[in-house]
Amino acid sequence: MKRFRKLIFWSHLAAGSFAGLVVLVMSVTGVLLTYERQLIAWADARELEVAPPAQGAARLPPEALVAAARSLRPDATPSALTVRADPAAPAVVGFGREGVVLVNPYTGEPLGEGARGVRAFFRVVTDWHRWLGVGGEGRAAARAVTGACNLAFLFLVVSGFYLWFPRGRARNRFRNVSWFRRGLAGKARDFNWHNVIGLWSALPLFVVVLSAVPISYTWAGDLVYRLAGEAPPAPRGGQAPGGQTPGGGRPPAAPALDGLDPLLARAAGQVADWRSITLQLPTKPDAPVTFTIDRGDGGQPQKRAQLTLARPTGEVVRWEPFSSQTLGRRLRSYLRFAHTGEVWGVAGQTIAGLASLGGAVLVYTGLALAWRRLRGWSARRSAGSREPAASDAEALSGAGGD
């Protein structure tokens, strides 16, 4: 058992030294992204307020809202329209990766492109979180690095819990690694912080890091479906690597907007307590129209459903509440939003953010302990000493490893 523990300890130390800096970047950016949706909505509300509508006022039809948005972005192609149940909320017309335009849903007045500075900030943070700030064709290599370091982080969380958890039933041993101790400095402080934060953040970190693996690797996403006894779905058509539009960079076709208002009304009647409805703007006049109806805050897939209606009859082509999806698809959706904690609402986001903060401290304390170990080893080698390091004995003792 002692030899196995020693093997785990040195593997843990090697993985942390290899992936530490990248994990630190992902952890810090994860903290910054904790309340991204709420902060963007708050910033939009501060800059672009919709005056309370007159009693009985009705929203303008989708074609009027999209036309108003295009007056600000005439060279861009709209792809989606989102309306909210809150009467004071603006309609949001999405232009794919090119941003959004907010519109007063009652007057058709373009309200601008939202809090552009806040959106730009989160876009930069997301780029660092996913691709270490690399753009263009270099993103594939950067994604490979973050994916590999995330796997190393997963090993660190699992192996760390094994090393952090005290052996035996002695009360003082558990107290030493389960709560912060006062009056410590330097190595003793880092050792205490590393063990305490590692012990208490192990479970949420495990969920956050494990759920990122299917995001990083197609094979992991396919594995989720296979574990559920299903065949993985075929890859979706869409953007080519590097964010380019398939077909030599040709822009998507202009949306066909005629007659969408009664369909939107039909979608609103499908779910009584909806909070937002997103209409994917069709590009052909005879194409079915798909609505995403959300009863949650945008990050809870279990409260989301899709409704597809035929044009122009409004007949239901497909109704897909979350409960009707296959087990594999539900698991995949849960994992996607478990990574941010959003699947459990604001409380889940907060826990995920705190876990990411804990991950950043774990990297700092772990690298600090590794650096002290390296310096001690170098000093002993220079002195020609063959005595075992005290830190090695401490790390492999019943108190846990660093």
C-alpha positions as CSV (number, residue, x, y, z in Angstrom):
1,M,0.0,0.0,0.0
2,K,2.8,2.4,0.8
3,R,4.5,1.8,-2.6
4,F,1.2,2.4,-4.3
5,R,0.6,5.6,-2.4
6,K,4.1,6.7,-3.3
7,L,3.4,6.0,-7.0
8,I,0.2,8.0,-6.9
9,F,2.0,10.8,-5.1
10,W,4.7,11.2,-7.7
11,S,2.3,10.8,-10.6
12,H,0.2,13.5,-9.0
13,L,3.2,15.8,-8.7
14,A,4.3,15.1,-12.3
15,A,0.8,15.8,-13.7
16,G,0.5,19.0,-11.7
17,S,3.9,20.3,-12.9
18,F,3.0,19.4,-16.5
19,A,-0.5,20.9,-16.6
20,G,-0.4,23.5,-13.8
21,L,-0.1,26.7,-15.7
22,V,-2.8,25.8,-18.2
23,V,-5.1,24.6,-15.4
24,L,-4.5,27.9,-13.7
25,V,-5.6,29.8,-16.8
26,M,-8.7,27.6,-17.2
27,S,-9.6,27.9,-13.5
28,V,-9.2,31.7,-13.3
29,T,-11.2,32.2,-16.5
30,G,-13.8,29.8,-15.2
31,V,-14.2,32.0,-12.1
32,L,-14.7,35.1,-14.3
33,L,-17.3,33.3,-16.4
34,T,-19.3,32.1,-13.4
35,Y,-22.2,34.7,-13.9
36,E,-21.7,35.5,-17.5
37,R,-25.3,35.4,-18.6
38,Q,-26.6,37.3,-15.5
39,L,-23.9,40.0,-15.9
40,I,-24.6,40.5,-19.6
41,A,-28.4,40.8,-18.9
42,W,-27.7,43.2,-16.1
43,A,-25.5,45.4,-18.3
44,D,-28.0,45.3,-21.1
45,A,-30.8,46.4,-18.7
46,R,-28.7,49.3,-17.4
47,E,-27.9,50.6,-20.9
48,L,-31.1,49.7,-22.8
49,E,-34.3,50.0,-20.9
50,V,-37.7,49.3,-22.5
51,A,-40.4,51.8,-21.3
52,P,-43.4,50.0,-19.8
53,P,-45.9,49.3,-22.6
54,A,-49.3,50.9,-22.6
55,Q,-52.1,48.7,-21.3
56,G,-53.1,46.2,-24.0
57,A,-50.1,47.0,-26.2
58,A,-49.0,44.0,-28.4
59,R,-45.6,43.0,-29.5
60,L,-44.7,43.7,-33.1
61,P,-44.5,40.7,-35.5
62,P,-41.2,39.0,-35.9
63,E,-40.6,40.5,-39.4
64,A,-40.9,44.0,-38.1
65,L,-38.5,43.3,-35.2
66,V,-35.9,41.7,-37.5
67,A,-36.3,44.6,-40.0
68,A,-35.6,47.1,-37.2
69,A,-32.5,45.2,-36.2
70,R,-31.2,45.0,-39.7
71,S,-31.4,48.8,-39.9
72,L,-28.4,48.8,-37.6
73,R,-26.7,45.8,-39.2
74,P,-27.6,46.0,-42.9
75,D,-24.6,44.0,-44.0
76,A,-25.2,41.1,-41.5
77,T,-27.6,38.2,-41.8
78,P,-30.0,37.6,-38.8
79,S,-30.3,34.0,-37.6
80,A,-32.5,34.1,-34.5
81,L,-35.1,36.1,-32.7
82,T,-35.6,35.9,-28.9
83,V,-38.6,37.3,-27.1
84,R,-39.1,37.2,-23.3
85,A,-42.2,36.9,-21.2
86,D,-41.1,39.9,-19.2
87,P,-42.9,42.9,-20.8
88,A,-40.0,45.2,-20.0
89,A,-37.4,43.0,-21.7
90,P,-36.2,43.9,-25.3
91,A,-36.4,41.5,-28.2
92,V,-33.0,40.2,-29.2
93,V,-32.1,39.6,-32.8
94,G,-29.0,37.4,-33.1
95,F,-26.6,37.6,-36.0
96,G,-24.6,34.5,-35.3
97,R,-21.0,35.2,-34.3
98,E,-21.4,38.8,-35.3
99,G,-23.3,39.9,-32.2
100,V,-26.9,40.9,-31.4
101,V,-29.2,43.9,-31.8
102,L,-31.8,44.7,-29.1
103,V,-35.2,46.1,-30.3
104,N,-38.1,47.6,-28.4
105,P,-40.8,44.9,-29.0
106,Y,-43.7,47.4,-29.0
107,T,-42.3,50.3,-31.1
108,G,-39.7,48.6,-33.2
109,E,-37.1,51.1,-32.1
110,P,-33.6,49.7,-32.4
111,L,-32.0,49.9,-28.9
112,G,-28.4,49.2,-30.0
113,E,-26.1,46.2,-29.7
114,G,-26.3,45.7,-26.0
115,A,-23.4,46.2,-23.6
116,R,-20.8,45.7,-26.2
117,G,-17.9,46.2,-23.8
118,V,-19.2,43.5,-21.4
119,R,-19.8,41.1,-24.2
120,A,-16.4,41.7,-25.6
121,F,-14.8,41.1,-22.2
122,F,-16.5,37.7,-21.8
123,R,-15.7,36.8,-25.4
124,V,-12.0,37.4,-24.6
125,V,-12.3,35.4,-21.4
126,T,-14.0,32.6,-23.2
127,D,-11.3,32.5,-25.9
128,W,-8.7,32.1,-23.1
129,H,-10.7,29.5,-21.3
130,R,-11.2,27.3,-24.4
131,W,-8.2,28.2,-26.6
132,L,-5.6,30.0,-24.4
133,G,-6.3,33.2,-26.4
134,V,-5.2,31.6,-29.7
135,G,-7.2,32.5,-32.8
136,G,-7.7,31.2,-36.3
137,E,-6.1,28.0,-37.4
138,G,-4.1,27.7,-34.2
139,R,-7.2,27.0,-32.2
140,A,-7.1,23.3,-33.0
141,A,-3.7,22.9,-31.4
142,A,-4.7,25.1,-28.5
143,R,-7.9,23.0,-27.9
144,A,-5.7,19.9,-27.9
145,V,-3.6,21.4,-25.2
146,T,-6.5,22.5,-23.0
147,G,-8.2,19.1,-23.5
148,A,-5.0,17.2,-22.5
149,C,-4.5,19.4,-19.5
150,N,-8.2,19.0,-18.5
151,L,-7.6,15.2,-18.5
152,A,-4.5,15.8,-16.3
153,F,-6.7,18.0,-14.0
154,L,-9.2,15.1,-13.7
155,F,-6.4,12.8,-12.6
156,L,-5.2,15.4,-10.2
157,V,-8.6,15.7,-8.6
158,V,-9.1,11.9,-8.2
159,S,-5.5,11.2,-7.1
160,G,-5.5,14.3,-4.9
161,F,-8.6,13.1,-3.0
162,Y,-6.8,9.8,-2.3
163,L,-3.8,11.6,-1.1
164,W,-5.6,14.4,0.8
165,F,-8.0,12.0,2.6
166,P,-6.4,11.1,6.0
167,R,-5.6,7.5,6.7
168,G,-6.8,6.0,10.0
169,R,-9.4,7.3,12.3
170,A,-7.3,9.7,14.4
171,R,-9.3,12.9,15.0
172,N,-6.3,15.1,14.8
173,R,-5.3,13.8,11.4
174,F,-8.6,14.6,9.9
175,R,-8.6,18.0,11.6
176,N,-5.2,18.8,10.1
177,V,-6.4,18.3,6.5
178,S,-10.1,19.4,6.8
179,W,-9.8,22.9,8.1
180,F,-7.5,25.9,7.9
181,R,-4.9,26.3,10.7
182,R,-3.8,29.6,12.0
183,G,-0.3,30.9,12.4
184,L,1.2,28.9,9.5
185,A,3.5,30.4,6.9
186,G,5.5,29.3,3.9
187,K,5.5,25.6,3.2
188,A,3.3,24.6,6.1
189,R,0.6,27.1,5.1
190,D,0.7,26.0,1.4
191,F,0.5,22.3,2.6
192,N,-2.5,23.1,4.8
193,W,-4.3,25.1,2.1
194,H,-3.7,22.5,-0.5
195,N,-5.1,19.7,1.6
196,V,-8.1,21.6,3.0
197,I,-9.2,23.2,-0.3
198,G,-8.6,20.0,-2.2
199,L,-10.6,17.9,0.3
200,W,-13.7,20.3,0.3
201,S,-13.7,21.1,-3.4
202,A,-13.0,17.5,-4.7
203,L,-16.6,16.6,-5.5
204,P,-17.6,19.8,-7.3
205,L,-14.3,20.0,-9.1
206,F,-14.7,16.4,-10.2
207,V,-18.1,17.2,-11.8
208,V,-16.8,20.4,-13.4
209,V,-13.7,18.8,-14.9
210,L,-15.3,15.5,-15.9
211,S,-18.2,17.3,-17.7
212,A,-15.6,19.2,-19.7
213,V,-14.1,16.0,-21.3
214,P,-17.1,15.5,-23.7
215,I,-16.8,19.2,-24.6
216,S,-13.1,18.7,-25.5
217,Y,-13.3,15.4,-27.2
218,T,-15.7,13.9,-29.7
219,W,-14.9,10.4,-28.6
220,A,-16.0,11.3,-25.0
221,G,-19.3,12.8,-26.2
222,D,-19.9,9.6,-28.3
223,L,-19.0,7.5,-25.2
224,V,-21.9,9.2,-23.3
225,Y,-24.4,7.9,-25.9
226,R,-22.8,4.5,-26.0
227,L,-23.0,4.1,-22.2
228,A,-26.7,4.9,-22.6
229,G,-27.0,2.1,-25.1
230,E,-27.4,4.5,-28.1
231,A,-25.6,5.1,-31.3
232,P,-23.9,8.6,-31.3
233,P,-25.5,11.1,-33.6
234,A,-23.8,12.0,-36.9
235,P,-21.7,15.2,-36.8
236,R,-23.7,18.3,-37.5
237,G,-23.0,20.3,-40.6
238,G,-22.0,23.9,-39.9
239,Q,-18.9,25.8,-39.4
240,A,-15.6,24.5,-40.6
241,P,-12.6,24.5,-38.4
242,G,-11.4,28.0,-37.6
243,G,-14.9,29.5,-37.6
244,Q,-15.3,29.7,-41.4
245,T,-18.6,29.3,-43.1
246,P,-18.8,26.1,-45.2
247,G,-19.0,26.6,-48.9
248,G,-16.0,28.9,-49.4
249,G,-17.1,31.5,-46.9
250,R,-20.4,32.4,-48.5
251,P,-22.8,34.1,-46.1
252,P,-26.0,32.2,-45.2
253,A,-29.2,32.9,-47.1
254,A,-31.4,35.8,-46.0
255,P,-34.3,34.7,-43.8
256,A,-37.8,34.2,-45.1
257,L,-39.9,36.1,-42.5
258,D,-43.4,36.3,-44.0
259,G,-46.2,34.9,-41.8
260,L,-44.2,34.1,-38.7
261,D,-46.4,36.1,-36.2
262,P,-49.2,33.5,-35.9
263,L,-46.6,30.7,-35.5
264,L,-44.9,32.6,-32.7
265,A,-48.3,33.1,-31.0
266,R,-48.9,29.3,-31.4
267,A,-45.5,28.6,-29.8
268,A,-46.3,30.9,-26.9
269,G,-49.5,29.0,-26.2
270,Q,-47.7,25.7,-26.1
271,V,-46.1,26.2,-22.7
272,A,-48.1,28.4,-20.3
273,D,-45.1,29.4,-18.0
274,W,-42.5,30.1,-20.7
275,R,-39.9,32.7,-19.9
276,S,-38.2,33.0,-23.3
277,I,-38.9,31.8,-26.8
278,T,-36.2,31.7,-29.5
279,L,-37.2,31.5,-33.1
280,Q,-34.6,30.1,-35.5
281,L,-35.2,32.3,-38.6
282,P,-35.9,30.0,-41.6
283,T,-34.1,30.7,-44.9
284,K,-36.8,29.1,-47.2
285,P,-40.5,30.2,-47.3
286,D,-41.8,26.7,-47.1
287,A,-39.3,25.4,-44.5
288,P,-40.7,24.3,-41.1
289,V,-40.1,26.8,-38.3
290,T,-38.3,25.7,-35.0
291,F,-38.9,27.4,-31.7
292,T,-36.9,26.8,-28.5
293,I,-39.2,27.4,-25.5
294,D,-37.5,27.9,-22.2
295,R,-39.1,27.9,-18.7
296,G,-35.7,28.4,-17.0
297,D,-32.9,30.9,-17.0
298,G,-31.2,29.7,-20.2
299,G,-28.8,27.2,-18.7
300,Q,-31.2,24.5,-17.5
301,P,-31.8,22.0,-20.4
302,Q,-34.5,20.1,-18.3
303,K,-36.7,23.2,-18.6
304,R,-36.3,23.6,-22.3
305,A,-38.3,22.2,-25.2
306,Q,-38.4,22.5,-29.0
307,L,-41.4,23.0,-31.1
308,T,-41.4,22.7,-34.9
309,L,-44.4,24.1,-36.8
310,A,-45.3,23.8,-40.5
311,R,-45.7,26.8,-42.7
312,P,-48.2,28.3,-43.3
313,T,-50.7,26.0,-41.6
314,G,-49.1,26.1,-38.1
315,E,-49.5,22.3,-37.6
316,V,-47.1,20.7,-35.2
317,V,-44.4,18.9,-37.0
318,R,-42.5,17.9,-33.9
319,W,-42.8,18.6,-30.2
320,E,-39.7,17.7,-28.1
321,P,-39.9,18.4,-24.4
322,F,-36.8,17.4,-22.5
323,S,-38.5,14.3,-21.1
324,S,-39.1,12.9,-24.6
325,Q,-35.4,12.9,-25.6
326,T,-33.3,9.8,-25.4
327,L,-31.3,9.0,-22.3
328,G,-28.0,9.7,-24.1
329,R,-29.1,13.1,-25.4
330,R,-30.4,14.0,-21.9
331,L,-27.1,13.0,-20.3
332,R,-25.1,14.9,-22.9
333,S,-27.2,18.0,-22.2
334,Y,-26.8,17.6,-18.4
335,L,-23.1,17.3,-18.7
336,R,-22.8,20.4,-20.9
337,F,-24.4,22.6,-18.3
338,A,-23.0,20.7,-15.3
339,H,-19.6,22.1,-16.4
340,T,-20.8,25.6,-15.6
341,G,-23.2,24.5,-12.8
342,E,-26.1,26.2,-14.6
343,V,-28.1,23.0,-14.7
344,W,-28.7,23.6,-10.9
345,G,-29.5,27.3,-11.3
346,V,-27.7,30.1,-9.6
347,A,-26.7,27.9,-6.7
348,G,-25.0,25.5,-9.0
349,Q,-23.2,28.4,-10.8
350,T,-22.0,29.6,-7.5
351,I,-20.6,26.2,-6.4
352,A,-18.9,25.7,-9.8
353,G,-17.4,29.2,-9.5
354,L,-16.1,28.5,-6.0
355,A,-14.7,25.2,-7.2
356,S,-12.9,26.9,-10.0
357,L,-11.5,29.4,-7.5
358,G,-10.4,26.4,-5.4
359,G,-8.7,24.9,-8.4
360,A,-6.7,28.1,-9.0
361,V,-5.5,28.0,-5.3
362,L,-4.7,24.3,-5.6
363,V,-2.5,25.1,-8.6
364,Y,-0.7,27.9,-6.8
365,T,-0.1,25.9,-3.6
366,G,0.8,22.8,-5.6
367,L,3.4,24.5,-7.7
368,A,4.8,26.3,-4.7
369,L,5.2,23.0,-2.9
370,A,6.8,21.4,-6.0
371,W,9.2,24.4,-6.4
372,R,10.3,24.1,-2.8
373,R,10.8,20.4,-3.3
374,L,12.9,21.0,-6.4
375,R,15.0,23.6,-4.6
376,G,15.5,21.3,-1.6
377,W,16.5,18.4,-3.9
378,S,19.0,20.7,-5.7
379,A,20.5,21.9,-2.5
380,R,20.9,18.4,-1.2
381,R,22.5,17.3,-4.4
382,S,24.9,20.2,-4.3
383,A,25.8,19.3,-0.7
384,G,26.2,15.7,-1.6
385,S,23.7,14.6,1.0
386,R,21.9,11.3,0.8
387,E,19.5,11.9,3.6
388,P,15.8,11.5,2.6
389,A,13.9,14.8,2.4
390,A,11.7,15.6,5.3
391,S,9.0,16.8,2.9
392,D,9.0,13.3,1.3
393,A,8.4,11.7,4.6
394,E,5.6,14.2,5.4
395,A,4.0,13.7,2.0
396,L,3.8,10.0,2.4
397,S,2.8,10.0,6.0
398,G,-0.7,9.5,7.4
399,A,-1.4,13.2,7.1
400,G,-1.7,13.1,3.3
401,G,0.4,14.2,0.4
402,D,1.1,17.6,-1.1
